[in-house]
Amino acid sequence: MSDESTGVPPMTTHVNVVVDGVIRVFTWEDDARIEVRNLGSEIVIEANAAGLRTLAGHLMTLAEDGTPDGAHLHLEERNGLEEGSAGLVLERCDEEEG
């Protein structure tokens, strides 16, 4: 029986990050699978449902009020991404370039 049918929430991993004195919690669902491939002219992010929820959560965490400009999260092979993945940096940038 799957967790969805029993109403049991999925297992998660939490990482606390402090940026300019602001604590942000990034959460990974245990069964998350995320792969990033660089195809030269485009980047492909392939993920299962848990991986997509995990990425969405990371982006929502960076979008929280009070998160400083430049706050970022590095995802790498065996550190949030599948083996063979290209590195991925999610970064908040509120300053407009001009």
N, C-alpha and C positions, 0 to 999 in steps of 0.2 A: 504494500500500500504506500502511495507517495505522500509526502508531507502536505501537499495541497489538499488531498482528499481527507486528511485527518485534522486539518486546521492547525497543525503544528508549524510554527514559523521555521524558515530555513536556518541552518547553522550559519554563523557569520564570524568574520575576523575583523577586529577593529584596530585602527592605527591612529593614535593621537599625534597631531602635528602642531607645534607652536610656532607661529609666525608673528613677529613684532608683538609678542606678549598675548596674542590671540590664539586660543586652542581650537583646533578643528579636528573632528573625528571622521576618518575615512573608513568605510565599511565594505568588506568583501563578503559575498555569500560563498560558502564553502564549495559549492558545485559550480562556481563561476569559471567559465573558460573564455579567455580573450586572446585573440591573435592579431597582431598588426603586421601587415606586409607592405613593403615599399615596392611598387611596380614601376618605378621611374617617373611616369607622368601622373600617377595617382597613388594614394595611400588607401589600403583596404583594412578596415577594422571588422573582423569577423568574430562574433561572440554568440554563445547560447543565451537563452532567456535570462539566466542568472547573471551572466556576464554583462548583458545590456543593462540590467537593473543596477549592477555594480557601477558601471561607467556613468549612468545617469545620476546615481547618488554622489559620485565624486564631483561631477559638474555642479550639482545642486549645492554641495558643501562649499565649493569655491565661490558660488554665487551668493552665499549668505551675506546679509548686511554686516558690515564691520570687518569683513575679510579684506586685508590690505592688498593694494595693488602689488603685483609681482608674486603673490602667493602661488605656489605651484606644487605639483605632485609628479614625480618621475615614476614611470612604469617601465619595467625592463623584463627581459627573458628571465624566468624563474623568480621574478619579483613583481607579481601581479599579471604577467603575460606568459603565454605558452612558449615552450622552447622553440627557438628559431625566429621569434618575433623581432621586428625592429623596435627600437626604443620609442616611447611616447611620453611627451611632457604635456600635462594639462596646466595651463597658467592663466591666472586672472590678469587682465590688462584693462584698466579703466581710462587710461590716458589716450586721447585721440592723437594720432600722428598727423602732422600737418606740414 
